[in-house]
Each structure stands twice: as structure tokens, then as C-alpha cells.
Amino acid sequence: MYDAANSMKRPAGLAHHEMKDTTVVRRRNLLYELLFVLVYLVSLLPAGMLKILQKLLYWSLYKVTRYRYDVVVQNLSRSFPRRSYRQIQAITRLFYRHLGELLIETLQLLSISEEAHRKQVNIHNPEVLEHCHQEGRNIIIVLGHYGNWECLNILPKYLSFDVYAVYKPEPSQFINKLLYRIRSRFGIKLLAINETARFMLSHRDHPNAYIFIADQSPSVRPKYETDFLHQLTGLFTGAEQLAKSLDAVVIYASVRKRTTGRGWDVYFSLITEDPADVESYEITRTFAWYLEHDIMHAPEYWLWTHKQWERRES
């Protein structure tokens, strides 16, 4: 006789395999939470101890592991062909010192209060963004891996509308979760890069601001290349294409180190209010010009560990 009850039973091996997978996921999630608690507690350390940790990071990255040292020196040498070897070495040391500071500052964003964060980051002209929003315009903010780009997570506290940050998921799930908590603490909403175009186009009638870090090297042959830091450089054009599709205002965000004391100054500069009327790639070219200007002002604050020009050579 046909036994319906027995026919519905799962094979014992399959059930055991599913239970094993569930156990692995639970253990991994527990490990992530424990690591997060540990990192969070480190972020609460007194300023003096964090300063020591920063120096240890600098010493480890620059002296011990030599983290991407050859990439950094090669990028600097090609970007500043008129600088002497001694000058390139001086910028290299300053960059690794900044990298140590950047890691500690990013870590502190896990626990820093809004009041303390506002003291560290001065948003000089948020009214530029507010004015565009009052006119019913979407806003695309472009910037590079310069200064401390993560400090813009405080931006929603200065504005009356939603701010979205476009991000590329990291291979490490733990790093993803950590950065998600840091970036969303003060109200920024995150969009994975593969979901961005669909979301923006479907929400075109609800004006928002969208942050794009646009200086990474494209994973495939770029549609547009321009002279950037004395080298033919491929750049993402996605922000420009979306700006044209949405008729969005395009703004460049400059994140500069304060000349006195710790902290960052953020300035917004208009690239275009009429993206449909400018020539193809003019928005991308103008972004590159602004970023190059910042890098020339203080080169140690750009992320020189990126293999910006590697794919072109291959």
C-alpha cells in the first residue's frame, strides 16, 4: 500500500546536512557578533591609547608588513614624475601615517557621539544641497578615496531629506557588517552597486541625495579614459549616466584635513545643474579635475594602495 506519511520524509543524510549547515551559520554569526563587540570596545579606548594603537598600525603597515608598499611607491612615482626619490619616500611615509589614522578614525565611528562627530567634521555649505532639494532635484554627490570619506556618514544630520550611499560589497562578511553599522549610524541608507540604477530610476520622483565614490578602477575595460595624475586613467561613468537619466544635479565633495587640529573640512562644489546639456563624459572629466586638484594639494591623503592603473597595463 502507498504510504503517504513515509513518502514525505526527507532522507536522513539530507536532514543531517541541513542541520550541519544551520549550525555553521549560527557559529559564524556568533563569531561576527563577538568580533564586533571586541572592535566596539577598542573604539571606546581613551584618546591616548588610540594614539598608541595608531602608531603601532603605522609601524606595522609601513615597517613590518610593508602593506602594498611597491604599489604605493610605483603609483606615486608615476603620478609625480618630477619628484625626486627622496620626495616620493617622504610622501610615502606621510601616506602610511595617514592610513593608520584613517583606520583608527573609522573604528571610532562605531561609538562616537553625534556631538563629538560634528566637532571632528565641519560640513561647510550643506545649504547647497538643501537648495537643490527644495527645487525638487535629485542630487548625485561624487568624491574619491581622499581624506576620510567615511566621515560623510554624518551628512543626514545636516539635511532634511534622505541620503543614500552606493557601496560595493566586500568579500568578507564581517567587514561588510562592520562598515554597514558605521555608515548607517547617523541615518545614511546604503545601496549595493548592483541595485543602484534600478532603485534610483524607480524613485526618480522622490528627490534624494546619492553618494558615489567614483575613483576606483573599473573591473572591465572602461568606457572613458582621461589624463589623471600624468597617466591615462579609466574612470567609472555610472554616476554621470544616472545624472543624465534623472536630470540630477551633480556635486563634488572635497574632504580636506584641517590645517589646525584634528578633523576634516567638507566643501561641496557644483559640477553641473544641467547634466543633459553637457557633452558626454564632461561630468566625469570635471570630477577627475576636482579630485586631482585635492591630491596635488596634499597627496598623502589619497588611497595610493589601490591598483588604479594595473588593468590597463595587463
Helices and strands as residue ranges (DSSP letters): H 4-7, H 12-43, H 47-59, I 60-64, H 69-79, H 85-108, H 114-120, E 121-123, H 127-134, E 139-143, G 149-158, E 163-167, H 173-184, E 189-192, H 193-202, E 209-213, E 224-228, E 231-235, H 238-246, E 249-257, E 264-272, G 275-277, H 282-297, G 299-301, H 310-313
